[in-house]
Amino acid sequence: MLTGKLKVLFLAACLVSVSVAAAAQEVVHALTGTVASIDASAKTITVYTDNHSDSTFKDMTNPNTPINFDRNIRANAITADAFKMKGSYVIVFYYGGDGVRTAVALRGLGAGPFTKNAGTVVRIEGRNSISVADESGSIKSFRLTGNTVAETEYGVVVGSKYQPHKGDKIRVTASLVNGNQTALFINSLVAN
């Protein structure tokens, strides 16, 4: 009987340690905007975000900080300390909330032109396409690719893992790629 209790206690201790380790990971989120300034001495990046405000991010100085960041997204981004393209329109990958945000990486989105569309999801075609109705009822469709990044309440995910639902409110930043409107960034947390 004592052996059985020890096994249960050991199992419980293992579960607690796993949940503490998982809770210690920083969840990486994202937003889009234009890099307004890069201060190498202060190790900060200021971005004029799509919601029309300046946000200052400190560089991630400790590369050993445990973060929950999709490896495919990470592979297509530049670490915050190595990013030097002031004036670029970017996706900023960060962790932290109110007050101090830490930039992990940035992905330049190119020259554009970009469209920004806010609305409600009205149609989902597998993991390849999403259609959004704006306030006027106009419907626009966007292709989802392996380069599409989606911001969710659980952090950033690659477009093929994004699971929208009809009726979701989202904002899509897109560009014309090979004649198709292609989603570059989807924000399901439209307040960001």
C-alpha positions as CSV (number, residue, x, y, z in Angstrom):
1,M,0.0,0.0,0.0
2,L,2.9,2.4,0.8
3,T,4.4,1.6,-2.6
4,G,1.2,2.6,-4.3
5,K,1.0,5.9,-2.5
6,L,4.6,6.6,-3.4
7,K,3.9,6.0,-7.1
8,V,0.9,8.3,-6.9
9,L,3.0,11.0,-5.2
10,F,5.8,10.6,-7.8
11,L,3.3,10.9,-10.7
12,A,1.7,14.0,-9.1
13,A,5.1,15.6,-8.7
14,C,6.0,14.9,-12.3
15,L,2.7,16.4,-13.5
16,V,3.3,19.5,-11.4
17,S,6.8,20.0,-12.7
18,V,5.7,19.6,-16.3
19,S,2.9,22.2,-15.8
20,V,5.3,24.6,-14.1
21,A,7.8,24.3,-16.9
22,A,5.1,24.9,-19.5
23,A,3.8,27.9,-17.6
24,A,7.3,29.4,-17.6
25,Q,7.5,29.6,-21.4
26,E,6.8,33.0,-22.8
27,V,4.1,33.0,-25.5
28,V,5.1,34.8,-28.7
29,H,2.5,37.2,-30.2
30,A,2.7,39.4,-33.2
31,L,1.5,42.7,-34.7
32,T,2.2,44.7,-37.8
33,G,3.6,48.2,-38.3
34,T,6.4,50.3,-39.7
35,V,9.7,50.5,-37.9
36,A,10.1,54.1,-36.8
37,S,13.4,53.8,-35.0
38,I,16.1,51.4,-33.9
39,D,18.2,52.4,-30.9
40,A,21.2,50.0,-30.8
41,S,22.6,51.5,-27.6
42,A,19.3,51.3,-25.7
43,K,18.5,47.9,-27.4
44,T,15.0,49.1,-28.4
45,I,12.9,49.1,-31.6
46,T,10.0,51.5,-31.9
47,V,7.2,50.5,-34.3
48,Y,4.3,52.7,-35.5
49,T,1.6,50.0,-35.3
50,D,-1.4,49.5,-37.5
51,N,-3.6,50.7,-34.7
52,H,-1.9,54.1,-35.1
53,S,0.2,54.1,-32.0
54,D,4.0,53.9,-31.2
55,S,5.1,50.8,-29.4
56,T,8.6,50.4,-28.1
57,F,10.0,46.9,-27.8
58,K,13.2,46.0,-26.0
59,D,15.5,43.4,-27.8
60,M,15.5,39.9,-26.4
61,T,18.8,40.0,-24.7
62,N,18.7,36.5,-23.2
63,P,18.5,33.9,-26.0
64,N,18.0,31.2,-23.4
65,T,14.6,32.6,-22.3
66,P,12.1,29.8,-22.9
67,I,9.6,30.9,-25.6
68,N,6.8,29.2,-27.4
69,F,7.5,30.3,-31.0
70,D,6.7,28.2,-34.1
71,R,9.9,27.1,-35.6
72,N,8.7,27.7,-39.2
73,I,7.8,31.3,-38.4
74,R,11.0,31.8,-36.6
75,A,13.0,30.5,-39.5
76,N,11.6,33.2,-41.8
77,A,12.3,36.1,-39.4
78,I,15.3,38.1,-38.3
79,T,16.3,38.3,-34.7
80,A,15.4,41.6,-33.1
81,D,19.1,42.5,-32.4
82,A,20.1,41.8,-36.0
83,F,17.2,43.7,-37.7
84,K,18.4,47.0,-39.1
85,M,15.8,48.1,-41.7
86,K,14.3,51.3,-40.4
87,G,11.2,52.3,-42.3
88,S,10.3,48.8,-43.2
89,Y,6.7,47.4,-42.9
90,V,7.1,44.4,-40.6
91,I,5.5,41.7,-38.5
92,V,7.0,42.1,-34.9
93,F,7.1,38.9,-32.9
94,Y,7.2,39.7,-29.2
95,Y,6.3,38.5,-25.7
96,G,5.1,40.5,-22.7
97,G,2.1,42.6,-22.2
98,D,1.1,45.9,-20.8
99,G,4.2,48.0,-20.2
100,V,7.3,46.1,-21.3
101,R,7.2,44.1,-24.5
102,T,10.3,42.1,-25.7
103,A,10.9,41.8,-29.5
104,V,12.1,38.3,-30.4
105,A,12.2,38.7,-34.1
106,L,10.9,40.7,-37.1
107,R,9.8,39.8,-40.6
108,G,10.0,42.5,-43.3
109,L,7.0,42.2,-45.6
110,G,8.5,43.9,-48.6
111,A,7.6,47.0,-50.6
112,G,3.9,46.4,-50.9
113,P,1.4,47.7,-51.7
114,F,-0.5,46.2,-48.8
115,T,-4.2,46.1,-48.1
116,K,-5.7,46.0,-44.6
117,N,-9.2,44.6,-44.3
118,A,-11.2,44.2,-41.1
119,G,-14.3,42.2,-41.0
120,T,-16.1,39.0,-40.2
121,V,-15.1,35.5,-41.5
122,V,-17.9,34.3,-43.8
123,R,-16.3,31.4,-45.7
124,I,-13.4,29.1,-45.0
125,E,-12.1,26.8,-47.8
126,G,-10.0,24.3,-46.0
127,R,-6.6,25.7,-45.0
128,N,-6.2,27.4,-48.4
129,S,-8.5,30.4,-48.4
130,I,-10.6,32.6,-46.2
131,S,-13.3,35.1,-47.1
132,V,-14.1,38.2,-45.0
133,A,-17.1,40.6,-45.2
134,D,-16.4,44.2,-44.2
135,E,-18.8,46.6,-42.6
136,S,-20.4,47.4,-46.0
137,G,-21.0,43.7,-46.7
138,S,-18.4,43.5,-49.4
139,I,-16.7,40.1,-49.4
140,K,-13.0,39.7,-50.1
141,S,-11.1,36.4,-50.3
142,F,-7.5,35.8,-49.3
143,R,-5.2,32.9,-50.0
144,L,-3.5,31.3,-47.0
145,T,0.1,30.1,-47.5
146,G,2.9,28.7,-45.5
147,N,4.2,32.3,-45.1
148,T,0.9,33.6,-43.6
149,V,1.2,34.4,-39.9
150,A,-1.9,34.4,-37.7
151,E,-2.1,36.0,-34.3
152,T,-4.4,34.1,-31.9
153,E,-5.1,34.2,-28.2
154,Y,-2.6,31.3,-27.9
155,G,0.1,33.1,-29.8
156,V,1.3,33.2,-33.4
157,V,0.7,30.3,-35.7
158,V,1.5,29.6,-39.3
159,G,-1.4,30.1,-41.7
160,S,-1.9,26.4,-42.4
161,K,-2.5,25.8,-38.6
162,Y,-4.8,28.8,-38.2
163,Q,-8.4,27.6,-37.4
164,P,-10.8,30.4,-38.0
165,H,-14.6,30.1,-37.5
166,K,-17.4,31.7,-39.3
167,G,-18.4,34.9,-37.5
168,D,-14.8,35.6,-36.1
169,K,-13.8,39.2,-36.3
170,I,-10.4,39.6,-37.9
171,R,-8.0,42.0,-39.6
172,V,-6.1,40.8,-42.6
173,T,-3.0,42.4,-44.0
174,A,-2.5,41.2,-47.6
175,S,-0.6,41.7,-50.8
176,L,-1.1,40.7,-54.4
177,V,1.0,37.6,-55.1
178,N,0.8,35.9,-58.5
179,G,-2.6,37.6,-59.1
180,N,-4.2,36.5,-55.9
181,Q,-4.8,38.5,-52.7
182,T,-2.6,36.6,-50.2
183,A,-2.9,37.0,-46.5
184,L,0.5,38.0,-45.0
185,F,-0.8,38.5,-41.4
186,I,-4.2,37.8,-39.8
187,N,-5.0,39.3,-36.5
188,S,-7.8,37.5,-34.7
189,L,-7.2,39.8,-31.7
190,V,-8.3,42.9,-33.6
191,A,-7.7,45.2,-30.6
192,N,-3.9,44.7,-31.0
